[in-house]
Every structure is written in C-alpha cells, then in structure tokens.
Amino acid sequence: MLFDRLGLSLHYIKPRTTVTSKQQVKMFHGKELWQVVSMASRWTRASCSLTLNLYRWNKTFIHTSSCHRKCELTSKRYQVKRGNYNQINDQNIKFFTELLGPHRIIEGESELEGHNTDWLDTVRGVSSVLLKPKTTEEVSAILTYCNQHRLAVCPQGGNTGLVGGSVPVFDEIIISTNLMNKVENVDTWSGVVTCQSGCVLEALDQHVADFGLMVPLDLGAKGSCHIGGNVSTNAGGLRLLRYGNLHGSVLGVEAVLASGEVVDCMTAMKKDNTGYDLKHLFIGSEGTLGLVTKIAIHCPSRPQAVNLAFLGLSSYENVLKTYVAAKSKLGEILSSCEFIDRSSLECVEENLKLKPPISSHEYYMLIETSGSNGTHDEEKLNIFLEDVLGSGIVDDGTVASEPSRMLHIWGLRERIAEALHHEGYTYKYDISIPLSHFYKMVEDMREHLGSKIIRCCGYGHIGDGNLHLNITTEEFDKEVLNHIEPAVYEWTSKVKGSISAEHGLGFKKRNYIHYSKSSGAVTIMKQMKKLLDPNGILNPYKVLPDE
Amino acid sequence: MSLRVLVGVKRVIDYAVKIRVRPDKLGVVTDGVKHSMNPFDEIAIEEAVRLKEKKIAKEVVAISCGPTQAQETIRTALAMGADRGIHVEIPAKEVEKLEPLHVAKIMAKLVEQEKADLVVLGKQAIDDDSNATAQMTAALLDWPQATFASKIEKTDGELQVTREVDGGLEIIKVKLPAVVSADLRLNEPRYATLPNIMKAKKKKIAKMKAADLGVDTSPHFEVLDVADPPVREAGIKVEDVDTLVTKLKDAGRI
C-alpha cells in the first residue's frame, strides 16, 4: 500500500488539504487516499504534488514539525514595519558562540522553522539565530550585549502561545529557555517550589507529585509549555476556579531586564509586604518588560480524591442552573467547571476520532471535584447529580474516578484546539464576558458569519466566565478576518468584558487593547515599557499597540 | 435460545497510574492507589450486554473475586448493563496470591450453581498478564473455548468466533455451552451513564467466600522478587562510520 511504500505509519498521517486536478492532494484516511492517488497517477505526475503533513506526537499536545504548510510571513500579512534595530552580523554571532559554545546557538532560517512559527500556523517570522542559555548569568550577558548593539530579541518557552506572542515578527534573536529546566528546591513544609523558567509544566507537576504536591496550573499545552512562559503570560487554565491565578500563587520572580540587569524578586515566603511588589510586573507582561529566569511558586497539596462528571444538557439556561447548583452543592470541592458546545465536540469526534461517553446533546459540561476524602466527595457528588438529574436540568451524563477514564474525558475538552486545527485555519478568541451573555456571543457570531466559514463554536472555562470562541476556515481569509474583527471586540466591549481573558495580547491583539483598557492606563503602560526597556528590544511588536 | 452469561471482572490498578515496587520487593504498592476494572473485562461485559440487547442472552451475571472494594468493580459492571453480581470475597492479604487456577475453579463451581450457558472473560488481566483463567475454566468444565475473540456471532446452538492469532484471524465454531475470552478489538465498551449508575445501586450483589464453593485458595507459587525494569541507558553519538564500527566491535556486536 502507498503508506508501506513511503515507509510512513498510517497513524501519523492526518487529513489536510483539498484535491484539485492541478495542485494539491486531499488526504483521507487509509483506503480513500489509495483511491485518490491511483486517480492522480492517471493524470500527469507533474501536475500533482503530494503535501504530507507529519505530526510529531507529544503526549497531550501536538506540535507541527518543519514539514507543515508554510504560512504567510507575519510582516507581510499584517503589514508591519520593522523597528529601528540593527541587523545581526558575524561579530554578533562570534560573541554568542564564545559565550554559549557552538552547540547552544542554532543558526539558519530552515533550522528554525518550528521556532519561527506558532503551533497554530498563523504567524511566521524570519529569525536566523536561536540562543539556548542555561543560567541567569548567560541571559544577562546576552541581553546586555543585545541592548548595547540594539538587537531585538524574542524570548521563547514552549512556543504554545495562541496570540503570536512567542515567535519573532522579523529577525529578532530567539532566546529559548529550553535548557533552563532545573528544579532548585521543593520545600515540603510550605509547598513552595523554586525552579528555572524553562521547566516543562507537566514535568514539573510530575516532579512535585512525588512530594504530594501539585502545580496550581493545568492547561492543554502542559506537555510542551514552560513554566516561565506560563508566568510571563499569566496563564489561566482548567483549575483557576479552584487555585486562583498566577498573580496569587507565584511568590517570587527573578527576571532579567533589557539592560541585562538581573532583578531579584525571589522569595519563598507566602507573605512579604516590603515595598512595591515588582514581581507582578513580570507576570502577564509577556516578556516585554523582562525575561523571567526563575520562579518560586506555591504548590497546593495534591488531592487524594478526584472525580470527574461529564454532563449533557439541552439548553444554555440549564448550563447556568447546573453551574449554580455545582457551586452550592459541591462548593469547596469543586476544582473545575468547563463548558463545551455541540459543534466543538463534533469537531473532536470527527477529526480526532475520540468517542464521547454519552450521546449527542446541545451543550456539555465537565465538572471536576478534588478533595481529601474520597467517600465524602463521592457522597456530595452523588447528591448533586441526583439533584440535577432529578430536576431535569441535566439530561444525561457519566462520572468517573479512575485516572484512565478521567484522562479520556479530559481529552475531549483539552484537545478541541488540536481538533479545530485539522480543519485549516482557526480564528481564535478568548474573552471574558458576563455568564448570561456567554452563548449569545457564539450564536450571534455564527449568524453574522453565515456560510463563509466551516465552523463557529464555543467552549471554555464557564466557572471563570471565560469563553473560547473559535471560527475555522480552510485557509486564512482576510475577508473573513475583517468580518470577525472588530465585531467580536465591539460585542465584548459593549458588555464590559475583556477581549483577552487568559491568552494575552501577544502580536495579534495588541492593537485592540483599548477595547478593554482606558487610554490613560495604556499611556502608563507605555511609560513603564520605556522605563524598563528604553531601546525596546524585548519582544517588540507585542502587547502594546503600534504608534 | 436465551443464554445466561457469566462474566468475570477483576479489580486491577488503573492503567494510567504509575506503578511502584513495594519496599519489600515482593510486590507493587496498592495502598491508596487508584484501581479500576481490567480493560479486557470491560470489553467482556460490553459484549455480554450487547448479546442481551440482541436478545441472544437473557441474563448477565458479573462475578468478581477480590477484596471488599471489588464490589465497586461489580457496580460498574451493573451500571454497564449486567443484571446482578456475585462477589467472592478474598481477604485483602490474600488477594495478591490468588491465582488463575483458583479463579477458574471458582468460576467452574459458579457455572454449575447458576446453570450458565456461556462464560465470557477478559483475555488477560493487566496486572499479572497470565492469560490463563479462561482456558483453565474451559478445561475444568470440559467445555469448548474460543480465546482472543475479536468477533462473536451466534448460529443455531453454536457460536462463530473470530480469533486474533499470530498469523492473522481464525474463524472457529464452538458448540454451546462455551468459554470465550475477549480481545481488544471485540468492541468499544460503553461508559456507564448516570441514570444507569443510579439504577445499578439497586441491583443485587450476592456475597460468598471461596470456601463456600469448596475451593481451596492456598497458593501454589511463591514470589521471590519484584523489580523495576532496567533503566534505559543513554546512547552515544559518534563522529564517523569508522568509530561506529570500532565501537560495535568492542561491544561484541559484530
């Protein structure tokens, strides 16, 4: 069969582009591809090019390898003007090579394809240099030099960001935290963990699990994202409802400013009211005020008993009623409350072939409880489930406490972004709006966009009032983008919501900041940026709006 | 022709949990570790329930030999569609030493008591990988066996079973009553939905001891040592083919 001849495993091929008699070939599963290719061989070989998209499997996360379809250059698609920075020359390369050694500097655009593009294939830069420091001192040396020579840099962790904030726009030097992955200390009494910013979230969580602790943050990208990136973007995730956001759980930050100066705000104390709390500047500023090199984070105790319920509902009103019931009956043990609409789950079913545990419903909810006593929690959960089922606000559902089953059910929620990516191009919006308006936004946008799109779906952290609105088309379409933006931002602004609940502004949303922040606030932000990074070398073209 | 089907379900450590060797090196840590139904047994229950839905079976009985918590496993089976359960209680200390032969003897005795027509078991348990219980049960009952079933069809008084074997697929006919062991591709087990979980609470689970069935559970084996698999060693990079050949020669590989 074709796959055997190409020596490729069927498991790794996913359906992608469309077939025409001229250019591209449609990828179907197994036998259908064989039919298509045998048709193709009847035409002239020259007129048919096979586009193979190979996906490297990475536990819960997929990152496209360098064989992915090249997306348009950010600078071209979004008409961005390059800032007043110097070009990299051989002298600079010599300095970095001497500082880090030849193995920790990667050169060449083709080598850096994966680092120049985000995993959604929506933005692409042209950096030709990637540096891999191991220590804070090396980061400091790099930034001191770059500041002196007016070279722009782009800090990069796991490159899992969703707003184009983790990749260069032009030829910024990429500073990767890949090798800064040491866990320095785990204090079992206080639960405070001190580590470098390049620790992969999942690996860090598994490390502290041995001590009976857990990282207070969980998101679908955990297999790839770095804790430094999470802190720099103030990532939210699935358990914010229970453990709060990083401004609360991060106790200390060590960051390097653009000048190379190391700002030491590290402390392992839960309470420290001594002066202005500078660490908050680095949490959520997306690498534009400083490069985070170390963090101290308070890790709560790992729960002894976790239960997960997957529910099917028929109306959004019932979703809200269930949420209220969950808060009152499950209260202290509620650790996650997620919401998925029918379209999102259908996408996961179709594209990833994952089977949901219950039949088709209009809306679904995932409710997770975490506690110290399994028997007590099960009793509370059973009372809650009997109540919502009995009163008819929930139509069907299932509940699981076995890790294997919970993993599968969580997969249905965590892999929606991946499933959407299979359809082509995703226009992703992450907004905080009042719960009463949650689903209306999805319905309004669906109506507004009509047949121009493949899918308009909504899912998200209903417990936090955070909706992920996603629209897909086969390829990037400027017309569709203009139809969506600024309509979606105006809608959000009208209900006094936030245009970016947890994804940040990055590159894609920087110019819409005024929909959620006053001009006075933005002015002070610009002043602070000027103060901490006068040459503007740290992650330019991101977060703050263009002049 | 309506069959009474007995299905064996085993409570094992959940497959997503990291296994740790006990300090005494005679077993693995089970205290406080999450357990669930053996995945192959889920497939067995699912098949039995499907037979009932097709009206080929009239009753599905879920049986588990294990500690008190095995009742949770039986409840899961009941929530998936089994009609009633039988819990053969094994004291917690002896659970580890329970062997396939003991379980087979228990199953054989229960088959006689319940007058069952079909026994469906998972092909193996994911903790011991014995792959022996179904075969032993069939031998004790002198019944035909159809192991590694990936498809079961009923034809008058017989079952046509497709088996997954090393060479491919083998289709055999077995006369009823028979013992079948379920393989991975037999079906995809359903999730127990909430209304069924509620209903399952009311279904009966009979309790008994192995001695009540006249089965002696004294072990025939003694575990000497349990150890982690050896840690994978890092590879080394070599500069050129000559060095590679030298290194391979040194290691006695060529």
Chai-1 contact restraints between the chains, C-beta under 6 A:
chainA,res_idxA,chainB,res_idxB,connection_type,confidence,min_distance_angstrom,max_distance_angstrom,comment,restraint_id
A,P357,B,Y191,contact,1.0,0.0,6.0,A-B,restraint_1
A,I358,B,T193,contact,1.0,0.0,6.0,A-B,restraint_2
A,L385,B,L194,contact,1.0,0.0,6.0,A-B,restraint_3
A,L389,B,L194,contact,1.0,0.0,6.0,A-B,restraint_4
A,D396,B,T193,contact,1.0,0.0,6.0,A-B,restraint_5
A,G397,B,L194,contact,1.0,0.0,6.0,A-B,restraint_6
A,T398,B,Y191,contact,1.0,0.0,6.0,A-B,restraint_7
A,T398,B,T193,contact,1.0,0.0,6.0,A-B,restraint_8
A,E402,B,D14,contact,1.0,0.0,6.0,A-B,restraint_9
A,E402,B,S36,contact,1.0,0.0,6.0,A-B,restraint_10
A,P403,B,D14,contact,1.0,0.0,6.0,A-B,restraint_11
A,P403,B,A16,contact,1.0,0.0,6.0,A-B,restraint_12
A,P403,B,V17,contact,1.0,0.0,6.0,A-B,restraint_13
A,P403,B,K34,contact,1.0,0.0,6.0,A-B,restraint_14
A,S404,B,D14,contact,1.0,0.0,6.0,A-B,restraint_15
A,S404,B,Y15,contact,1.0,0.0,6.0,A-B,restraint_16
A,S404,B,A16,contact,1.0,0.0,6.0,A-B,restraint_17
A,L407,B,A16,contact,1.0,0.0,6.0,A-B,restraint_18
